[in-house]
Amino acid sequence: MSDELKSRSTAGKETFLELYAIQPGIPLDHAFDELSVLLGCIRHLSEEAEMEGNMIAGSAARILSAMAKALINDMEMGMNRSA
């Protein structure tokens, strides 16, 4: 699967928050690494928001969640395009 991920890339069609877009041509193995980091940050910020009532952490988690969703959707398009 690793070689398959290296040979496929993001489609570059997804946007998030009407301002940002996923770049085309990013190898999917790299995109998965970045997605893992994003999800770790979201988890930490969500816990911070819940446990400490930190509104800024909650807002940051919401923004990063939109980014992660766009990345997942774009990665799926890239996988389907290359199949």
PyMOL Python script that loads the backbone (N, CA, C, O; Angstrom):
from pymol import cmd

cmd.read_pdbstr("""\
ATOM      1  N   MET A   1       0.825  -1.196   0.000  1.00  0.00           N
ATOM      2  CA  MET A   1       0.000   0.000   0.000  1.00  0.00           C
ATOM      3  C   MET A   1       0.864   1.252   0.000  1.00  0.00           C
ATOM      4  O   MET A   1       0.455   2.267  -0.563  1.00  0.00           O
ATOM      5  N   SER A   2       2.031   1.217   0.604  1.00  0.00           N
ATOM      6  CA  SER A   2       2.885   2.395   0.684  1.00  0.00           C
ATOM      7  C   SER A   2       3.310   2.873  -0.703  1.00  0.00           C
ATOM      8  O   SER A   2       3.267   4.072  -0.978  1.00  0.00           O
ATOM      9  N   ASP A   3       3.722   1.951  -1.585  1.00  0.00           N
ATOM     10  CA  ASP A   3       4.099   2.339  -2.945  1.00  0.00           C
ATOM     11  C   ASP A   3       2.905   2.910  -3.693  1.00  0.00           C
ATOM     12  O   ASP A   3       3.034   3.851  -4.477  1.00  0.00           O
ATOM     13  N   GLU A   4       1.744   2.325  -3.437  1.00  0.00           N
ATOM     14  CA  GLU A   4       0.520   2.820  -4.072  1.00  0.00           C
ATOM     15  C   GLU A   4       0.229   4.251  -3.628  1.00  0.00           C
ATOM     16  O   GLU A   4      -0.165   5.087  -4.442  1.00  0.00           O
ATOM     17  N   LEU A   5       0.423   4.534  -2.347  1.00  0.00           N
ATOM     18  CA  LEU A   5       0.171   5.884  -1.840  1.00  0.00           C
ATOM     19  C   LEU A   5       1.172   6.883  -2.393  1.00  0.00           C
ATOM     20  O   LEU A   5       0.821   8.036  -2.641  1.00  0.00           O
ATOM     21  N   LYS A   6       2.403   6.461  -2.587  1.00  0.00           N
ATOM     22  CA  LYS A   6       3.416   7.366  -3.132  1.00  0.00           C
ATOM     23  C   LYS A   6       3.135   7.712  -4.589  1.00  0.00           C
ATOM     24  O   LYS A   6       3.495   8.792  -5.058  1.00  0.00           O
ATOM     25  N   SER A   7       2.490   6.790  -5.304  1.00  0.00           N
ATOM     26  CA  SER A   7       2.228   7.027  -6.725  1.00  0.00           C
ATOM     27  C   SER A   7       0.946   7.817  -6.965  1.00  0.00           C
ATOM     28  O   SER A   7       0.711   8.290  -8.077  1.00  0.00           O
ATOM     29  N   ARG A   8       0.130   7.964  -5.950  1.00  0.00           N
ATOM     30  CA  ARG A   8      -1.112   8.733  -6.073  1.00  0.00           C
ATOM     31  C   ARG A   8      -0.965  10.048  -5.325  1.00  0.00           C
ATOM     32  O   ARG A   8      -0.139  10.176  -4.421  1.00  0.00           O
ATOM     33  N   SER A   9      -1.780  11.026  -5.716  1.00  0.00           N
ATOM     34  CA  SER A   9      -1.646  12.344  -5.095  1.00  0.00           C
ATOM     35  C   SER A   9      -3.002  13.006  -4.906  1.00  0.00           C
ATOM     36  O   SER A   9      -4.022  12.536  -5.410  1.00  0.00           O
ATOM     37  N   THR A  10      -2.988  14.106  -4.171  1.00  0.00           N
ATOM     38  CA  THR A  10      -4.208  14.868  -3.931  1.00  0.00           C
ATOM     39  C   THR A  10      -4.722  15.451  -5.246  1.00  0.00           C
ATOM     40  O   THR A  10      -3.956  15.718  -6.172  1.00  0.00           O
ATOM     41  N   ALA A  11      -6.043  15.639  -5.301  1.00  0.00           N
ATOM     42  CA  ALA A  11      -6.676  16.172  -6.510  1.00  0.00           C
ATOM     43  C   ALA A  11      -6.555  17.689  -6.587  1.00  0.00           C
ATOM     44  O   ALA A  11      -6.472  18.258  -7.675  1.00  0.00           O
ATOM     45  N   GLY A  12      -6.544  18.342  -5.426  1.00  0.00           N
ATOM     46  CA  GLY A  12      -6.448  19.797  -5.405  1.00  0.00           C
ATOM     47  C   GLY A  12      -7.748  20.490  -5.751  1.00  0.00           C
ATOM     48  O   GLY A  12      -7.743  21.578  -6.326  1.00  0.00           O
ATOM     49  N   LYS A  13      -8.869  19.863  -5.401  1.00  0.00           N
ATOM     50  CA  LYS A  13     -10.173  20.431  -5.735  1.00  0.00           C
ATOM     51  C   LYS A  13     -10.953  20.897  -4.513  1.00  0.00           C
ATOM     52  O   LYS A  13     -11.857  21.722  -4.646  1.00  0.00           O
ATOM     53  N   GLU A  14     -10.629  20.395  -3.333  1.00  0.00           N
ATOM     54  CA  GLU A  14     -11.381  20.730  -2.123  1.00  0.00           C
ATOM     55  C   GLU A  14     -10.941  22.062  -1.540  1.00  0.00           C
ATOM     56  O   GLU A  14      -9.761  22.411  -1.565  1.00  0.00           O
ATOM     57  N   THR A  15     -11.916  22.799  -1.015  1.00  0.00           N
ATOM     58  CA  THR A  15     -11.642  24.047  -0.305  1.00  0.00           C
ATOM     59  C   THR A  15     -12.223  23.943   1.097  1.00  0.00           C
ATOM     60  O   THR A  15     -13.049  23.073   1.374  1.00  0.00           O
ATOM     61  N   PHE A  16     -11.787  24.834   1.978  1.00  0.00           N
ATOM     62  CA  PHE A  16     -12.373  24.883   3.311  1.00  0.00           C
ATOM     63  C   PHE A  16     -12.393  26.317   3.790  1.00  0.00           C
ATOM     64  O   PHE A  16     -11.491  27.105   3.502  1.00  0.00           O
ATOM     65  N   LEU A  17     -13.441  26.638   4.527  1.00  0.00           N
ATOM     66  CA  LEU A  17     -13.673  27.981   5.062  1.00  0.00           C
ATOM     67  C   LEU A  17     -13.653  29.050   3.965  1.00  0.00           C
ATOM     68  O   LEU A  17     -13.317  30.206   4.224  1.00  0.00           O
ATOM     69  N   GLU A  18     -14.013  28.657   2.745  1.00  0.00           N
ATOM     70  CA  GLU A  18     -14.137  29.547   1.590  1.00  0.00           C
ATOM     71  C   GLU A  18     -12.874  30.343   1.262  1.00  0.00           C
ATOM     72  O   GLU A  18     -12.910  31.214   0.394  1.00  0.00           O
ATOM     73  N   LEU A  19     -11.782  30.067   1.924  1.00  0.00           N
ATOM     74  CA  LEU A  19     -10.567  30.842   1.718  1.00  0.00           C
ATOM     75  C   LEU A  19      -9.369  29.970   1.364  1.00  0.00           C
ATOM     76  O   LEU A  19      -8.475  30.409   0.641  1.00  0.00           O
ATOM     77  N   TYR A  20      -9.346  28.747   1.863  1.00  0.00           N
ATOM     78  CA  TYR A  20      -8.188  27.875   1.722  1.00  0.00           C
ATOM     79  C   TYR A  20      -8.514  26.705   0.799  1.00  0.00           C
ATOM     80  O   TYR A  20      -9.674  26.322   0.647  1.00  0.00           O
ATOM     81  N   ALA A  21      -7.486  26.151   0.192  1.00  0.00           N
ATOM     82  CA  ALA A  21      -7.672  25.015  -0.709  1.00  0.00           C
ATOM     83  C   ALA A  21      -6.531  24.017  -0.538  1.00  0.00           C
ATOM     84  O   ALA A  21      -5.409  24.387  -0.192  1.00  0.00           O
ATOM     85  N   ILE A  22      -6.839  22.754  -0.786  1.00  0.00           N
ATOM     86  CA  ILE A  22      -5.829  21.703  -0.774  1.00  0.00           C
ATOM     87  C   ILE A  22      -5.033  21.811  -2.079  1.00  0.00           C
ATOM     88  O   ILE A  22      -5.617  21.963  -3.152  1.00  0.00           O
ATOM     89  N   GLN A  23      -3.733  21.734  -1.989  1.00  0.00           N
ATOM     90  CA  GLN A  23      -2.870  21.824  -3.164  1.00  0.00           C
ATOM     91  C   GLN A  23      -2.888  20.505  -3.933  1.00  0.00           C
ATOM     92  O   GLN A  23      -2.875  19.436  -3.323  1.00  0.00           O
ATOM     93  N   PRO A  24      -2.918  20.569  -5.259  1.00  0.00           N
ATOM     94  CA  PRO A  24      -2.870  19.335  -6.048  1.00  0.00           C
ATOM     95  C   PRO A  24      -1.460  18.756  -6.078  1.00  0.00           C
ATOM     96  O   PRO A  24      -0.471  19.469  -5.909  1.00  0.00           O
ATOM     97  N   GLY A  25      -1.393  17.445  -6.296  1.00  0.00           N
ATOM     98  CA  GLY A  25      -0.110  16.796  -6.523  1.00  0.00           C
ATOM     99  C   GLY A  25       0.680  16.407  -5.291  1.00  0.00           C
ATOM    100  O   GLY A  25       1.841  16.016  -5.411  1.00  0.00           O
ATOM    101  N   ILE A  26       0.083  16.502  -4.100  1.00  0.00           N
ATOM    102  CA  ILE A  26       0.778  16.079  -2.881  1.00  0.00           C
ATOM    103  C   ILE A  26       0.641  14.560  -2.771  1.00  0.00           C
ATOM    104  O   ILE A  26      -0.482  14.056  -2.774  1.00  0.00           O
ATOM    105  N   PRO A  27       1.748  13.811  -2.674  1.00  0.00           N
ATOM    106  CA  PRO A  27       1.649  12.353  -2.548  1.00  0.00           C
ATOM    107  C   PRO A  27       0.781  11.965  -1.344  1.00  0.00           C
ATOM    108  O   PRO A  27       0.870  12.575  -0.279  1.00  0.00           O
ATOM    109  N   LEU A  28      -0.056  10.944  -1.534  1.00  0.00           N
ATOM    110  CA  LEU A  28      -1.000  10.573  -0.485  1.00  0.00           C
ATOM    111  C   LEU A  28      -0.319  10.098   0.791  1.00  0.00           C
ATOM    112  O   LEU A  28      -0.875  10.271   1.876  1.00  0.00           O
ATOM    113  N   ASP A  29       0.867   9.505   0.696  1.00  0.00           N
ATOM    114  CA  ASP A  29       1.533   9.095   1.933  1.00  0.00           C
ATOM    115  C   ASP A  29       1.886  10.320   2.775  1.00  0.00           C
ATOM    116  O   ASP A  29       1.784  10.277   4.001  1.00  0.00           O
ATOM    117  N   HIS A  30       2.293  11.399   2.137  1.00  0.00           N
ATOM    118  CA  HIS A  30       2.587  12.648   2.858  1.00  0.00           C
ATOM    119  C   HIS A  30       1.293  13.267   3.391  1.00  0.00           C
ATOM    120  O   HIS A  30       1.255  13.767   4.516  1.00  0.00           O
ATOM    121  N   ALA A  31       0.239  13.229   2.579  1.00  0.00           N
ATOM    122  CA  ALA A  31      -1.049  13.774   3.012  1.00  0.00           C
ATOM    123  C   ALA A  31      -1.575  13.021   4.234  1.00  0.00           C
ATOM    124  O   ALA A  31      -2.130  13.637   5.144  1.00  0.00           O
ATOM    125  N   PHE A  32      -1.408  11.692   4.268  1.00  0.00           N
ATOM    126  CA  PHE A  32      -1.832  10.914   5.441  1.00  0.00           C
ATOM    127  C   PHE A  32      -1.037  11.317   6.682  1.00  0.00           C
ATOM    128  O   PHE A  32      -1.597  11.402   7.775  1.00  0.00           O
ATOM    129  N   ASP A  33       0.251  11.564   6.524  1.00  0.00           N
ATOM    130  CA  ASP A  33       1.064  12.017   7.659  1.00  0.00           C
ATOM    131  C   ASP A  33       0.537  13.342   8.201  1.00  0.00           C
ATOM    132  O   ASP A  33       0.391  13.510   9.412  1.00  0.00           O
ATOM    133  N   GLU A  34       0.255  14.275   7.306  1.00  0.00           N
ATOM    134  CA  GLU A  34      -0.263  15.581   7.726  1.00  0.00           C
ATOM    135  C   GLU A  34      -1.642  15.448   8.356  1.00  0.00           C
ATOM    136  O   GLU A  34      -1.955  16.142   9.324  1.00  0.00           O
ATOM    137  N   LEU A  35      -2.466  14.560   7.812  1.00  0.00           N
ATOM    138  CA  LEU A  35      -3.791  14.326   8.376  1.00  0.00           C
ATOM    139  C   LEU A  35      -3.684  13.798   9.798  1.00  0.00           C
ATOM    140  O   LEU A  35      -4.453  14.205  10.668  1.00  0.00           O
ATOM    141  N   SER A  36      -2.750  12.905  10.043  1.00  0.00           N
ATOM    142  CA  SER A  36      -2.540  12.369  11.385  1.00  0.00           C
ATOM    143  C   SER A  36      -2.162  13.472  12.366  1.00  0.00           C
ATOM    144  O   SER A  36      -2.664  13.505  13.490  1.00  0.00           O
ATOM    145  N   VAL A  37      -1.284  14.370  11.948  1.00  0.00           N
ATOM    146  CA  VAL A  37      -0.887  15.496  12.799  1.00  0.00           C
ATOM    147  C   VAL A  37      -2.093  16.390  13.084  1.00  0.00           C
ATOM    148  O   VAL A  37      -2.321  16.788  14.227  1.00  0.00           O
ATOM    149  N   LEU A  38      -2.861  16.703  12.041  1.00  0.00           N
ATOM    150  CA  LEU A  38      -4.056  17.537  12.214  1.00  0.00           C
ATOM    151  C   LEU A  38      -5.024  16.922  13.219  1.00  0.00           C
ATOM    152  O   LEU A  38      -5.523  17.610  14.109  1.00  0.00           O
ATOM    153  N   LEU A  39      -5.285  15.632  13.075  1.00  0.00           N
ATOM    154  CA  LEU A  39      -6.228  14.967  13.979  1.00  0.00           C
ATOM    155  C   LEU A  39      -5.714  14.951  15.412  1.00  0.00           C
ATOM    156  O   LEU A  39      -6.504  15.065  16.350  1.00  0.00           O
ATOM    157  N   GLY A  40      -4.404  14.811  15.597  1.00  0.00           N
ATOM    158  CA  GLY A  40      -3.832  14.893  16.939  1.00  0.00           C
ATOM    159  C   GLY A  40      -4.034  16.263  17.556  1.00  0.00           C
ATOM    160  O   GLY A  40      -4.360  16.376  18.738  1.00  0.00           O
ATOM    161  N   CYS A  41      -3.840  17.305  16.758  1.00  0.00           N
ATOM    162  CA  CYS A  41      -4.065  18.677  17.243  1.00  0.00           C
ATOM    163  C   CYS A  41      -5.530  18.900  17.580  1.00  0.00           C
ATOM    164  O   CYS A  41      -5.855  19.510  18.599  1.00  0.00           O
ATOM    165  N   ILE A  42      -6.412  18.406  16.722  1.00  0.00           N
ATOM    166  CA  ILE A  42      -7.852  18.557  16.960  1.00  0.00           C
ATOM    167  C   ILE A  42      -8.243  17.871  18.262  1.00  0.00           C
ATOM    168  O   ILE A  42      -9.002  18.422  19.060  1.00  0.00           O
ATOM    169  N   ARG A  43      -7.727  16.678  18.469  1.00  0.00           N
ATOM    170  CA  ARG A  43      -8.046  15.953  19.704  1.00  0.00           C
ATOM    171  C   ARG A  43      -7.584  16.743  20.924  1.00  0.00           C
ATOM    172  O   ARG A  43      -8.340  16.907  21.882  1.00  0.00           O
ATOM    173  N   HIS A  44      -6.352  17.231  20.893  1.00  0.00           N
ATOM    174  CA  HIS A  44      -5.817  17.994  22.022  1.00  0.00           C
ATOM    175  C   HIS A  44      -6.644  19.256  22.271  1.00  0.00           C
ATOM    176  O   HIS A  44      -7.020  19.541  23.408  1.00  0.00           O
ATOM    177  N   LEU A  45      -6.923  20.002  21.218  1.00  0.00           N
ATOM    178  CA  LEU A  45      -7.684  21.242  21.370  1.00  0.00           C
ATOM    179  C   LEU A  45      -9.110  20.981  21.844  1.00  0.00           C
ATOM    180  O   LEU A  45      -9.653  21.757  22.630  1.00  0.00           O
ATOM    181  N   SER A  46      -9.715  19.901  21.376  1.00  0.00           N
ATOM    182  CA  SER A  46     -11.070  19.550  21.816  1.00  0.00           C
ATOM    183  C   SER A  46     -11.094  19.226  23.303  1.00  0.00           C
ATOM    184  O   SER A  46     -11.996  19.655  24.023  1.00  0.00           O
ATOM    185  N   GLU A  47     -10.104  18.471  23.759  1.00  0.00           N
ATOM    186  CA  GLU A  47     -10.011  18.159  25.187  1.00  0.00           C
ATOM    187  C   GLU A  47      -9.790  19.421  26.006  1.00  0.00           C
ATOM    188  O   GLU A  47     -10.388  19.589  27.069  1.00  0.00           O
ATOM    189  N   GLU A  48      -8.936  20.304  25.517  1.00  0.00           N
ATOM    190  CA  GLU A  48      -8.668  21.573  26.199  1.00  0.00           C
ATOM    191  C   GLU A  48      -9.941  22.414  26.287  1.00  0.00           C
ATOM    192  O   GLU A  48     -10.241  22.999  27.328  1.00  0.00           O
ATOM    193  N   ALA A  49     -10.671  22.466  25.199  1.00  0.00           N
ATOM    194  CA  ALA A  49     -11.914  23.240  25.175  1.00  0.00           C
ATOM    195  C   ALA A  49     -12.933  22.666  26.148  1.00  0.00           C
ATOM    196  O   ALA A  49     -13.608  23.409  26.861  1.00  0.00           O
ATOM    197  N   GLU A  50     -13.043  21.350  26.175  1.00  0.00           N
ATOM    198  CA  GLU A  50     -14.026  20.698  27.041  1.00  0.00           C
ATOM    199  C   GLU A  50     -13.638  20.771  28.515  1.00  0.00           C
ATOM    200  O   GLU A  50     -14.464  21.120  29.358  1.00  0.00           O
ATOM    201  N   MET A  51     -12.398  20.446  28.824  1.00  0.00           N
ATOM    202  CA  MET A  51     -11.976  20.358  30.223  1.00  0.00           C
ATOM    203  C   MET A  51     -11.743  21.723  30.860  1.00  0.00           C
ATOM    204  O   MET A  51     -12.012  21.913  32.046  1.00  0.00           O
ATOM    205  N   GLU A  52     -11.244  22.671  30.074  1.00  0.00           N
ATOM    206  CA  GLU A  52     -10.888  23.984  30.618  1.00  0.00           C
ATOM    207  C   GLU A  52     -11.861  25.084  30.208  1.00  0.00           C
ATOM    208  O   GLU A  52     -11.719  26.230  30.632  1.00  0.00           O
ATOM    209  N   GLY A  53     -12.839  24.739  29.392  1.00  0.00           N
ATOM    210  CA  GLY A  53     -13.770  25.748  28.910  1.00  0.00           C
ATOM    211  C   GLY A  53     -13.092  26.796  28.042  1.00  0.00           C
ATOM    212  O   GLY A  53     -13.497  27.959  28.024  1.00  0.00           O
ATOM    213  N   ASN A  54     -12.069  26.380  27.329  1.00  0.00           N
ATOM    214  CA  ASN A  54     -11.265  27.290  26.520  1.00  0.00           C
ATOM    215  C   ASN A  54     -11.938  27.508  25.162  1.00  0.00           C
ATOM    216  O   ASN A  54     -11.884  26.644  24.287  1.00  0.00           O
ATOM    217  N   MET A  55     -12.569  28.669  24.999  1.00  0.00           N
ATOM    218  CA  MET A  55     -13.300  28.979  23.769  1.00  0.00           C
ATOM    219  C   MET A  55     -12.365  29.097  22.559  1.00  0.00           C
ATOM    220  O   MET A  55     -12.740  28.719  21.449  1.00  0.00           O
ATOM    221  N   ILE A  56     -11.171  29.611  22.766  1.00  0.00           N
ATOM    222  CA  ILE A  56     -10.221  29.744  21.655  1.00  0.00           C
ATOM    223  C   ILE A  56      -9.793  28.363  21.165  1.00  0.00           C
ATOM    224  O   ILE A  56      -9.684  28.138  19.960  1.00  0.00           O
ATOM    225  N   ALA A  57      -9.551  27.447  22.087  1.00  0.00           N
ATOM    226  CA  ALA A  57      -9.190  26.082  21.697  1.00  0.00           C
ATOM    227  C   ALA A  57     -10.335  25.435  20.929  1.00  0.00           C
ATOM    228  O   ALA A  57     -10.104  24.709  19.962  1.00  0.00           O
ATOM    229  N   GLY A  58     -11.565  25.692  21.354  1.00  0.00           N
ATOM    230  CA  GLY A  58     -12.728  25.159  20.640  1.00  0.00           C
ATOM    231  C   GLY A  58     -12.830  25.707  19.230  1.00  0.00           C
ATOM    232  O   GLY A  58     -13.122  24.969  18.289  1.00  0.00           O
ATOM    233  N   SER A  59     -12.591  26.994  19.083  1.00  0.00           N
ATOM    234  CA  SER A  59     -12.620  27.607  17.748  1.00  0.00           C
ATOM    235  C   SER A  59     -11.505  27.057  16.868  1.00  0.00           C
ATOM    236  O   SER A  59     -11.719  26.781  15.688  1.00  0.00           O
ATOM    237  N   ALA A  60     -10.323  26.898  17.437  1.00  0.00           N
ATOM    238  CA  ALA A  60      -9.200  26.344  16.677  1.00  0.00           C
ATOM    239  C   ALA A  60      -9.502  24.909  16.242  1.00  0.00           C
ATOM    240  O   ALA A  60      -9.191  24.521  15.115  1.00  0.00           O
ATOM    241  N   ALA A  61     -10.104  24.128  17.129  1.00  0.00           N
ATOM    242  CA  ALA A  61     -10.459  22.748  16.786  1.00  0.00           C
ATOM    243  C   ALA A  61     -11.468  22.721  15.642  1.00  0.00           C
ATOM    244  O   ALA A  61     -11.378  21.868  14.759  1.00  0.00           O
ATOM    245  N   ARG A  62     -12.417  23.637  15.649  1.00  0.00           N
ATOM    246  CA  ARG A  62     -13.422  23.709  14.586  1.00  0.00           C
ATOM    247  C   ARG A  62     -12.759  24.029  13.243  1.00  0.00           C
ATOM    248  O   ARG A  62     -13.078  23.407  12.231  1.00  0.00           O
ATOM    249  N   ILE A  63     -11.851  24.986  13.233  1.00  0.00           N
ATOM    250  CA  ILE A  63     -11.160  25.371  11.999  1.00  0.00           C
ATOM    251  C   ILE A  63     -10.292  24.220  11.484  1.00  0.00           C
ATOM    252  O   ILE A  63     -10.299  23.916  10.292  1.00  0.00           O
ATOM    253  N   LEU A  64      -9.547  23.585  12.387  1.00  0.00           N
ATOM    254  CA  LEU A  64      -8.701  22.462  11.973  1.00  0.00           C
ATOM    255  C   LEU A  64      -9.535  21.269  11.515  1.00  0.00           C
ATOM    256  O   LEU A  64      -9.109  20.512  10.643  1.00  0.00           O
ATOM    257  N   SER A  65     -10.726  21.096  12.103  1.00  0.00           N
ATOM    258  CA  SER A  65     -11.623  20.023  11.662  1.00  0.00           C
ATOM    259  C   SER A  65     -12.063  20.245  10.222  1.00  0.00           C
ATOM    260  O   SER A  65     -12.129  19.299   9.437  1.00  0.00           O
ATOM    261  N   ALA A  66     -12.365  21.492   9.876  1.00  0.00           N
ATOM    262  CA  ALA A  66     -12.737  21.808   8.494  1.00  0.00           C
ATOM    263  C   ALA A  66     -11.574  21.509   7.552  1.00  0.00           C
ATOM    264  O   ALA A  66     -11.776  21.007   6.446  1.00  0.00           O
ATOM    265  N   MET A  67     -10.365  21.816   7.992  1.00  0.00           N
ATOM    266  CA  MET A  67      -9.179  21.541   7.187  1.00  0.00           C
ATOM    267  C   MET A  67      -8.994  20.034   7.000  1.00  0.00           C
ATOM    268  O   MET A  67      -8.720  19.572   5.893  1.00  0.00           O
ATOM    269  N   ALA A  68      -9.144  19.280   8.074  1.00  0.00           N
ATOM    270  CA  ALA A  68      -8.973  17.830   8.003  1.00  0.00           C
ATOM    271  C   ALA A  68     -10.026  17.203   7.094  1.00  0.00           C
ATOM    272  O   ALA A  68      -9.713  16.306   6.311  1.00  0.00           O
ATOM    273  N   LYS A  69     -11.263  17.666   7.193  1.00  0.00           N
ATOM    274  CA  LYS A  69     -12.330  17.129   6.342  1.00  0.00           C
ATOM    275  C   LYS A  69     -12.036  17.409   4.879  1.00  0.00           C
ATOM    276  O   LYS A  69     -12.206  16.528   4.036  1.00  0.00           O
ATOM    277  N   ALA A  70     -11.602  18.611   4.566  1.00  0.00           N
ATOM    278  CA  ALA A  70     -11.264  18.940   3.178  1.00  0.00           C
ATOM    279  C   ALA A  70     -10.120  18.061   2.681  1.00  0.00           C
ATOM    280  O   ALA A  70     -10.139  17.599   1.540  1.00  0.00           O
ATOM    281  N   LEU A  71      -9.132  17.831   3.531  1.00  0.00           N
ATOM    282  CA  LEU A  71      -8.001  16.991   3.146  1.00  0.00           C
ATOM    283  C   LEU A  71      -8.460  15.563   2.874  1.00  0.00           C
ATOM    284  O   LEU A  71      -8.053  14.963   1.880  1.00  0.00           O
ATOM    285  N   ILE A  72      -9.298  15.018   3.740  1.00  0.00           N
ATOM    286  CA  ILE A  72      -9.817  13.656   3.541  1.00  0.00           C
ATOM    287  C   ILE A  72     -10.591  13.573   2.227  1.00  0.00           C
ATOM    288  O   ILE A  72     -10.380  12.654   1.436  1.00  0.00           O
ATOM    289  N   ASN A  73     -11.485  14.531   1.997  1.00  0.00           N
ATOM    290  CA  ASN A  73     -12.277  14.520   0.766  1.00  0.00           C
ATOM    291  C   ASN A  73     -11.387  14.611  -0.471  1.00  0.00           C
ATOM    292  O   ASN A  73     -11.620  13.912  -1.457  1.00  0.00           O
ATOM    293  N   ASP A  74     -10.375  15.464  -0.421  1.00  0.00           N
ATOM    294  CA  ASP A  74      -9.481  15.634  -1.561  1.00  0.00           C
ATOM    295  C   ASP A  74      -8.626  14.387  -1.780  1.00  0.00           C
ATOM    296  O   ASP A  74      -8.370  14.002  -2.921  1.00  0.00           O
ATOM    297  N   MET A  75      -8.189  13.764  -0.703  1.00  0.00           N
ATOM    298  CA  MET A  75      -7.416  12.530  -0.823  1.00  0.00           C
ATOM    299  C   MET A  75      -8.263  11.442  -1.475  1.00  0.00           C
ATOM    300  O   MET A  75      -7.770  10.674  -2.301  1.00  0.00           O
ATOM    301  N   GLU A  76      -9.542  11.379  -1.099  1.00  0.00           N
ATOM    302  CA  GLU A  76     -10.441  10.389  -1.705  1.00  0.00           C
ATOM    303  C   GLU A  76     -10.579  10.645  -3.206  1.00  0.00           C
ATOM    304  O   GLU A  76     -10.544   9.707  -4.004  1.00  0.00           O
ATOM    305  N   MET A  77     -10.735  11.911  -3.589  1.00  0.00           N
ATOM    306  CA  MET A  77     -10.813  12.238  -5.019  1.00  0.00           C
ATOM    307  C   MET A  77      -9.528  11.837  -5.737  1.00  0.00           C
ATOM    308  O   MET A  77      -9.568  11.319  -6.853  1.00  0.00           O
ATOM    309  N   GLY A  78      -8.389  12.079  -5.092  1.00  0.00           N
ATOM    310  CA  GLY A  78      -7.116  11.700  -5.688  1.00  0.00           C
ATOM    311  C   GLY A  78      -6.983  10.198  -5.863  1.00  0.00           C
ATOM    312  O   GLY A  78      -6.435   9.733  -6.862  1.00  0.00           O
ATOM    313  N   MET A  79      -7.483   9.435  -4.897  1.00  0.00           N
ATOM    314  CA  MET A  79      -7.427   7.974  -4.998  1.00  0.00           C
ATOM    315  C   MET A  79      -8.340   7.481  -6.115  1.00  0.00           C
ATOM    316  O   MET A  79      -7.965   6.594  -6.882  1.00  0.00           O
ATOM    317  N   ASN A  80      -9.533   8.052  -6.206  1.00  0.00           N
ATOM    318  CA  ASN A  80     -10.480   7.629  -7.242  1.00  0.00           C
ATOM    319  C   ASN A  80     -10.012   8.044  -8.632  1.00  0.00           C
ATOM    320  O   ASN A  80     -10.250   7.330  -9.607  1.00  0.00           O
ATOM    321  N   ARG A  81      -9.354   9.186  -8.728  1.00  0.00           N
ATOM    322  CA  ARG A  81      -8.856   9.685 -10.006  1.00  0.00           C
ATOM    323  C   ARG A  81      -7.753   8.778 -10.539  1.00  0.00           C
ATOM    324  O   ARG A  81      -7.653   8.558 -11.746  1.00  0.00           O
ATOM    325  N   SER A  82      -6.928   8.255  -9.642  1.00  0.00           N
ATOM    326  CA  SER A  82      -5.774   7.447 -10.046  1.00  0.00           C
ATOM    327  C   SER A  82      -6.109   5.981 -10.235  1.00  0.00           C
ATOM    328  O   SER A  82      -5.301   5.218 -10.764  1.00  0.00           O
ATOM    329  N   ALA A  83      -7.300   5.585  -9.806  1.00  0.00           N
ATOM    330  CA  ALA A  83      -7.655   4.155  -9.859  1.00  0.00           C
ATOM    331  C   ALA A  83      -7.969   3.696 -11.262  1.00  0.00           C
ATOM    332  O   ALA A  83      -8.285   2.524 -11.472  1.00  0.00           O
TER     333      ALA A  83
END
""", "prot")
cmd.dss("prot")
cmd.show_as("cartoon", "prot")
cmd.util.cbc("prot")
cmd.orient("prot")
